[in-house]
Amino acid sequence: MKVSIIGGGGRVGSNAAFALQCAGIVSEIQILDANADLAEGEALDLLHGASSLADQRIYSGDYARAKDSDLFVITAGLRRKPDESRLDLINRNVALFNGILDSLKAAGMRRDALVFVVSNPVDILTQLAASRLGLPWSQVLGLGTMLDTARFRSLIAQELKLAPTQVKALILGEHGDSMFPVWSSATYAGLPLVRMPGCTPAFQTQVFERTKGSGAEVIRRKGGAGWAVGATIAEVIHAIALDRRQVLPVATVQQGAYGLRGTAISVPTVVGRAGALAHVEVELWPKELQALQASAKALNDTFAKVKRA
Ligand SMILES: NC(=O)c1ccc[n+]([C@@H]2O[C@H](COP(=O)([O-])OP(=O)(O)OC[C@H]3O[C@@H](n4cnc5c(N)ncnc54)[C@H](O)[C@@H]3O)[C@@H](O)[C@H]2O)c1
């Protein structure tokens, strides 16, 4: 599978490329960036490790060389400033993002290519990509709450001294202020997580608040997220490349599940070679369903502003 990372010279894109290289599953990784020197440097650095890691083609390129890609990952964008909400970034990022979408169209991307949006505000830009590119909803995915979910699981595991990969707990909704935890279906090694020793209501509140603040915490300490976001990007790409049909909290334009339609937001979604294959609607606690609806409303309000801008 050929993957082009637009913005791949930046921290998120290059860390994602490294995660893809370590796994060795995709065959071709192209790094594109407005800063061509940076793209070249990152591609070269990755290429130097190829003999130790995997037999892949890794290079920097341009839109003409990228047009036959199976998957475009868009990580180009401006970083969130400390204390800036993700939605505040929107006005700074939309024009840049539209330019990238237009370049993809002009280059003549394949009609069956998938577009995977990572740049923030990710839900809004995912919705924008689907409409501007005129692609079916299934071909446009956003990272959504993948990173929030990964942080949530890892922090729960750390605090309760559990094995991180056996913690299964979702964050759904907006990748932003209105995200919410889904305790109703959370498990540890197949057992109900809320019954594990230490998983008290106070702990639940505290670990969710820490998760929600994680993005700002990482920005404050090291300038921006990199390794974990790279790992979650690779997780989605591998589900696609290997047609794993895993249920992941990616953002897609909703088609009616949970009463949502037209909004790009994270709900449990089956991900395989053709992109987003289906939404999975399982019963949520009433307060979780209300939180999902509130999150969709917040995103709709913002998207309406974007369309007028
Ligand atoms: N969805 C998530 O969970 C998540 C998590 C972390 C970061 N992000 C977002 O990812 C984006 C990138 O973050 P970063 O830390 O890598 O920033 P960065 O500044 O390190 O990298 C951004 C890169 O985009 C490039 N770029 C800018 N305009 C471009 C254009 N028009 N075409 C091609 N490349 C262009 C820049 O040259 C730069 O190399 C931001 O929008 C950030 O908010 C999303």
PDBQT file of the ligand as one rigid body, heavy atoms in Angstrom, charges set to zero:
ROOT
HETATM    1  N1  LIG A 401      -5.941  14.696  15.676  1.00  0.00    +0.000 N 
HETATM    2  C1  LIG A 401      -5.074  14.580  16.661  1.00  0.00    +0.000 C 
HETATM    3  O1  LIG A 401      -5.267  13.779  17.597  1.00  0.00    +0.000 OA
HETATM    4  C2  LIG A 401      -3.840  15.433  16.649  1.00  0.00    +0.000 A 
HETATM    5  C3  LIG A 401      -2.838  15.251  17.614  1.00  0.00    +0.000 A 
HETATM    6  C4  LIG A 401      -1.695  16.057  17.557  1.00  0.00    +0.000 A 
HETATM    7  C5  LIG A 401      -1.590  17.049  16.589  1.00  0.00    +0.000 A 
HETATM    8  N2  LIG A 401      -2.593  17.201  15.689  1.00  0.00    +0.000 N 
HETATM    9  C6  LIG A 401      -2.522  18.238  14.659  1.00  0.00    +0.000 C 
HETATM   10  O2  LIG A 401      -1.587  17.840  13.677  1.00  0.00    +0.000 OA
HETATM   11  C7  LIG A 401      -1.140  19.014  12.979  1.00  0.00    +0.000 C 
HETATM   12  C8  LIG A 401       0.378  18.988  12.862  1.00  0.00    +0.000 C 
HETATM   13  O3  LIG A 401       0.991  19.090  14.124  1.00  0.00    +0.000 OA
HETATM   14  P1  LIG A 401       2.594  19.037  14.254  1.00  0.00    +0.000 P 
HETATM   15  O4  LIG A 401       2.897  19.041  15.695  1.00  0.00    +0.000 OA
HETATM   16  O5  LIG A 401       3.144  17.972  13.391  1.00  0.00    +0.000 OA
HETATM   17  O6  LIG A 401       2.989  20.445  13.632  1.00  0.00    +0.000 OA
HETATM   18  P2  LIG A 401       4.365  20.817  12.918  1.00  0.00    +0.000 P 
HETATM   19  O7  LIG A 401       4.410  22.292  12.886  1.00  0.00    +0.000 OA
HETATM   20  O8  LIG A 401       5.491  20.061  13.541  1.00  0.00    +0.000 OA
HETATM   21  O9  LIG A 401       4.177  20.244  11.436  1.00  0.00    +0.000 OA
HETATM   22  C9  LIG A 401       3.270  20.747  10.515  1.00  0.00    +0.000 C 
HETATM   23  C10 LIG A 401       3.909  20.585   9.168  1.00  0.00    +0.000 C 
HETATM   24  O10 LIG A 401       2.946  20.985   8.171  1.00  0.00    +0.000 OA
HETATM   25  C11 LIG A 401       3.693  21.608   7.136  1.00  0.00    +0.000 C 
HETATM   26  N3  LIG A 401       2.783  22.413   6.308  1.00  0.00    +0.000 N 
HETATM   27  C12 LIG A 401       2.202  23.605   6.596  1.00  0.00    +0.000 A 
HETATM   28  N4  LIG A 401       1.414  23.983   5.582  1.00  0.00    +0.000 NA
HETATM   29  C13 LIG A 401       1.498  23.006   4.641  1.00  0.00    +0.000 A 
HETATM   30  C14 LIG A 401       0.915  22.838   3.367  1.00  0.00    +0.000 A 
HETATM   31  N5  LIG A 401       0.067  23.739   2.868  1.00  0.00    +0.000 N 
HETATM   32  N6  LIG A 401       1.222  21.724   2.678  1.00  0.00    +0.000 NA
HETATM   33  C15 LIG A 401       2.076  20.801   3.171  1.00  0.00    +0.000 A 
HETATM   34  N7  LIG A 401       2.662  20.914   4.367  1.00  0.00    +0.000 NA
HETATM   35  C16 LIG A 401       2.366  22.012   5.100  1.00  0.00    +0.000 A 
HETATM   36  C17 LIG A 401       4.738  22.445   7.853  1.00  0.00    +0.000 C 
HETATM   37  O11 LIG A 401       5.821  22.784   6.993  1.00  0.00    +0.000 OA
HETATM   38  C18 LIG A 401       5.148  21.485   8.968  1.00  0.00    +0.000 C 
HETATM   39  O12 LIG A 401       6.252  20.669   8.597  1.00  0.00    +0.000 OA
HETATM   40  C19 LIG A 401      -1.703  20.196  13.767  1.00  0.00    +0.000 C 
HETATM   41  O13 LIG A 401      -2.890  20.654  13.144  1.00  0.00    +0.000 OA
HETATM   42  C20 LIG A 401      -2.029  19.588  15.112  1.00  0.00    +0.000 C 
HETATM   43  O14 LIG A 401      -3.007  20.315  15.813  1.00  0.00    +0.000 OA
HETATM   44  C21 LIG A 401      -3.693  16.417  15.685  1.00  0.00    +0.000 A 
ENDROOT
TORSDOF 0
